[in-house]
Amino acid sequence: MFARLRVLVGVAALLVLLAGLAVLLTVSGAERLTGLWLMVVGAAGLVAIAFERTRYSSEAAERSQEAPGEAGIDTSPPEARFRATDERFIDPTTRRQLRVWVDPESGERRYRADE
C-alpha cells in the first residue's frame, strides 16, 4: 500500500514541477513567480519521497547503512545501556507486538519483539 502511495505522491510532485516549468516558460512578469513556486513545491515533494523513512530502525543501523531487520525490529541481544520501557505497540507491517527500549542517556530508541 505504501509503495503505491509513494508512487502516487511522486507522480503528483513531478506533474506539479512540470506545470511550474511550463508556467515559467510561457508567462512573463510577476506571474512567473507562480511557476517558480510550483517548481519548488514539486521538487520538495520529490525530495521528500527520496528521503522518506519507511520502517523503524535504530540510529546505529541508520548510521551504518545496514538494512533494517524485519520491520526494523532489533534482533541482536540488547546492549546494557538500553532499558525496556512500558511502551508497546503493534507493528502495522508484521502485526507483531513490539516493546520500546531506550538509552536513557542519549534518548535513542530501539524496537524489539515483545516475547
N, C-alpha and C positions, 0 to 999 in steps of 0.2 A: 504494500500500500504506500509506504513512504517513498519508494523508488518512483512510483507513478507521480506522486505529488511533487517530488523534486524535478522530474522531467517537465511537468506542467508549469511549475514556477519558472524553470529555466527557459522554456519556450516563451512564456509571457514576458519575462525580463528581456529576452532577445528581441521580441517584437516591439517592446517599448523603446529599446535602444535604437532599433532601426527606424522607428517612427520619428524619434528625435533627430536622427541623422537626416531623414527626409525633410522634416520641418526646417532644420538648419540650412539645408541646401536650396530650399525653394522659397523662403521668405526673406525679407530684409528688415532692417531696423530693429526695434525693440522686441518684435515677435520672435527673433532668433533666440532670445533667452528661453522661450518655451521649449524650443528644440534642444537647447543645451541642458535644461532641467530634465527633460525626458531621457536624454542620454545618460545623465548622472544616475537617475533612478534605475534605469535598465542595467547599467554597469554595476551598481550596488547590489542588485538582485543576483546577477551572475557571480559576483564575488561571494555573496552570502551562500549560494549553492555550493561553490567550490570549497569553502572552508567550514561548512556546517559539520558539526559532530553528530554522528548518528547513533552512537552507543555509549554506554557507560564505560569508562576505563580509568585506571589510576593515573596520577600525574607522572609517576615513573614510567609507565607504559607509553604515555604521550611523548615524553622526552626521548625515550629510546627508540621510538618509531616501531615498537613491537605491535604485531597485530593483536587486537583485543581478543580475549577468550570468548567463550560462548556468552553473548550479550555483554561483553566486557566484565564478566564475573572473574574476580581474582581467585585463581585456583591454587596458587602457591601457598605454603604454610604462612600464617600471619607473622609479620615481624613483631618483635617485642614492643616496639614503640606504638603500635596500634591497639586501641581499646574498643571492644564491642559496645555499641550503643543499643538503646531500646528501640531505635527506629528500624522498622521493617516495612517492606513493600513487595508487591507482586510485580515482577518484571513483565512488561507487556509483550515482549518478544518470545520469551521462553515459558511464561506463566509459572515460573518458579518463585518461591518466596526468598527474598534476599534480605540480609541484615547489613546495616551500615557499620563500618569500622572507621574510626577516626584517630588521627595522630593529634593529641591534644596540643602539642607544641606548634605545629605548622597549620593545623586545620585540614590537612589532606584527608580525603575520604576514599575508602575502598568499599567495594560491594562484593559480598561473599554469599554463597548459597547458605541459607539457614537450615542446617541439617539437625 
